[in-house]
Amino acid sequence: MYVVRMKKILITGASGLLGNDLVCTLSPHYNILATSKTKQNQSVEVLDIRSRKDVIDIVNTFKPSIIINCAAYTSVDKAENNKKYARDTNVVGLYNLVKSISEDTKIIHISSDYVFDGSKGDYTEKDFPCPINYYGKTKLEAENLLSTSNLNYLIVRPNVLYSNDLSKEHFLSWIVSSLSEKKQLEIAIDQISNPTYVPDLTQLIFDAILLDYTGILHMGSEDYISRYDFAVKVADIFGFDRKMLIPVDSSTLNQKAKRPLNSSLNCNKLKTALNVELYPTEYGIRRANLSI
Ligand SMILES: NC(=O)c1ccc[n+]([C@@H]2O[C@H](COP(=O)([O-])OP(=O)(O)OC[C@H]3O[C@@H](n4cnc5c(N)ncnc54)[C@H](OP(=O)(O)O)[C@@H]3O)[C@@H](O)[C@H]2O)c1
């Protein structure tokens, strides 16, 4: 009898926006262990990556050949007041994963455009990171500890994740739920990025696994767009009144954490290295709308 041995992948943060999508897409192809800090359904096991002991126990038992680390403290504003919690999750958590594995295990780690200061935009993987808020600092410290390890690693830096899953918190679901309640929204016109449609990021990670790609990769849409213009596209495509959206400068928003104003990511490396096609932001929003 021919026995197929599926590669084992441990996914942390599996209840989150990206983690959940990865679990759904990769499950038919790999033996997946989905973990998260809190148990949210039967198919997710509890693993708080801040606990070295728990991380080692789960890694020794499951013996993954790949770990995809989607676990993170993602609230940029709250991180300013909860520095220890944010660092324990984003840095110590990754350190625990690194310390639990041998050189045979690959780590795919999700970082962020917020490692950049946002002063120039169109950042390539060779540009010098210089975060301006605490969340960004933890993301850079985590990158550094991985890139100075001897491990086989891939760091993916996406920006502004959104998907068709309106049960999760993200920029698109916030706009859709607010506009459906006829709430007026003030949205930054001076924060520029190339938002990432989650299924495209999942596909990139899938391709990178197949090709065993290593190093750092930027991932986003083809075009650079302000938060306000993104929201207008969402309103138009989802059939809401765009007049409910008010363009404002970031300085008027009283956000606790400073935001990099132009953190757009140049994704040319991805196109050449993995032959991945990038799509316009509008195409991502249209796909999200169609698949709800
Ligand atoms: N969302 C964005 O716009 C964006 C942009 C750029 C980069 N990123 C990066 O992309 C990655 C995925 O983001 P996301 O939006 O999918 O995040 P998310 O929806 O906020 O999910 C975060 C996940 O991490 C888990 N988690 C939090 N603390 C943990 C801990 N101590 N131990 C284990 N799990 C823990 C959460 O589990 P519980 O729910 O059980 O707490 C949840 O499953 C993160 O690294 C984030 O920094 C996100």
The ligand as a Gaussian input file, in Angstrom:
#p B3LYP/6-31G(d) Opt

LIG

0 1
 N       -3.838000      43.082000      10.217000
 C       -3.024000      43.869000       9.521000
 O       -3.459000      44.859000       8.912000
 C       -1.549000      43.539000       9.449000
 C       -0.711000      44.354000       8.690000
 C        0.648000      44.035000       8.606000
 C        1.143000      42.923000       9.252000
 N        0.298000      42.159000      10.000000
 C        0.862000      40.979000      10.696000
 O        0.248000      39.825000      10.161000
 C        0.166000      38.812000      11.164000
 C       -1.263000      38.274000      11.250000
 O       -2.110000      39.367000      11.581000
 P       -3.684000      39.190000      11.748000
 O       -4.323000      40.458000      11.309000
 O       -4.109000      37.899000      11.152000
 O       -3.788000      39.130000      13.329000
 P       -5.093000      38.931000      14.241000
 O       -6.299000      38.737000      13.414000
 O       -5.060000      40.033000      15.253000
 O       -4.765000      37.552000      14.957000
 C       -3.722000      37.433000      15.862000
 C       -3.650000      35.997000      16.294000
 O       -2.573000      35.881000      17.228000
 C       -3.048000      35.152000      18.339000
 N       -2.279000      35.509000      19.526000
 C       -2.186000      36.696000      20.152000
 N       -1.359000      36.606000      21.207000
 C       -0.914000      35.320000      21.228000
 C       -0.060000      34.587000      22.075000
 N        0.539000      35.155000      23.125000
 N        0.161000      33.274000      21.806000
 C       -0.436000      32.677000      20.755000
 N       -1.270000      33.307000      19.926000
 C       -1.501000      34.618000      20.163000
 C       -4.508000      35.516000      18.468000
 O       -5.145000      34.518000      19.229000
 P       -6.372000      34.864000      20.201000
 O       -7.444000      35.386000      19.303000
 O       -6.663000      33.553000      20.812000
 O       -5.850000      35.909000      21.159000
 C       -4.918000      35.499000      16.999000
 O       -5.159000      34.171000      16.596000
 C        0.676000      39.452000      12.447000
 O        2.036000      39.118000      12.618000
 C        0.565000      40.933000      12.181000
 O        1.530000      41.662000      12.934000
 C       -1.032000      42.426000      10.113000

